[in-house]
Amino acid sequence: MSGTLNEKARGVFAICVTPFTDREAVDLDSTRSMVDFYIDKGCTGLTLLGIMGEAPKLTAEESRSFVKTAIEATMGRAPIVVGVSSSGLASLAELANDVMSLGAAGVMVAPPGHLRSDDQIFSYYESVAETLGSSIPFVLQDYPLVTGVQIPVQVITRIIEALPTCVMVKHEDWPGLNKISALRKREAENGLRRVSVLVGNGGLFLPDEMTRGADGAMTGFAYPEMMVDVVSAHARGDIARAHDIFDAYLPLARYEQQPGIGLAVRKHVLAQRGAITSATMRKPRQLLNALDIKDITFLIGRQTSYLERIG
């Protein structure tokens, strides 16, 4: 088995979509094929029920069934992190304990949007750690563009120092390169415990974030091999190659990051690639039109040509 999440996590943890059938039922067969797809592309881990995974559209039983199916499908090949963010600690703990009993490696927690002061943010995560207990490692999701909560470096540092079960920061601040640098500097100069830093935002800044000290990515993109290859090239010290690979995929990655239709773009491409059977999103949703699909087709063709040129 892949074991529980710890501070040494590296590589690419793909944020998984939730596959639905054309009638909007959770598609467990596609869940299995999706898991195989991500692992075959080189992902070292998977993340379920993320903000972009349509988690709020699932019932509690659907969430459990989806997570259970995905964990079983990995057959111990990759650790799975599950998003358990909730406005209430009781529901957060219930889901966390449930998914850990199913075999999850850890959980991810984003701050609720009402938090404002540094002390409020720290107290919240202190309560999360206490509620989850010493056996459940968690990922601090720093995603102010969505949560509206700004978490300064000094607060992240305080959390890491005080809460040993915080083993990873999912870094999605934007702009945020200097936040990674500042965190790594505190580790080097002040003896701060080193935690894993995996980055998000569709990998739009991945090569630069790796240079600043990130350990990989935890995000979604219909071509996860881009992130895998960029991280691998960077680990070999071939920074130019990492940027060349990234440049090939950037136009499509940028297109997929559009607010509103971004997830529809991702699901469309994943369905085309055979990872899932249907690109269906559960209502409420925003659909692609013929012009959107034409754009995507053009960008995929351009991407293929660029990759052929760089070899």
Secondary structure, 3 states (H helix, E strand, C coil): CCCCCCCCCCEEEEECCCCECCCCCECHHHHHHHHHHHHHCCCCEEEECCHHHCHHHCCHHHHHHHHHHHHHHHCCCCCEEEECCCCCHHHHHHHHHHHHHHCCCEEEECCCCCCCCHHHHHHHHHHHHHHHCCCCCEEEEECHHHHCCCCCHHHHHHHHHHCCCEEEEEECCCCCHHHHHHHHHHHHHHCCCCCEEEECHHHCCHHHHHHHCCCEEEECCCCHHHHHHHHHHHHCCCHHHHHHHHHHHHHHHHHHCCCCCHHHHHHHHHHHCCCCCCCCCCCCCCCCCHHHHHHHHHHHHHHHHHHHHHC
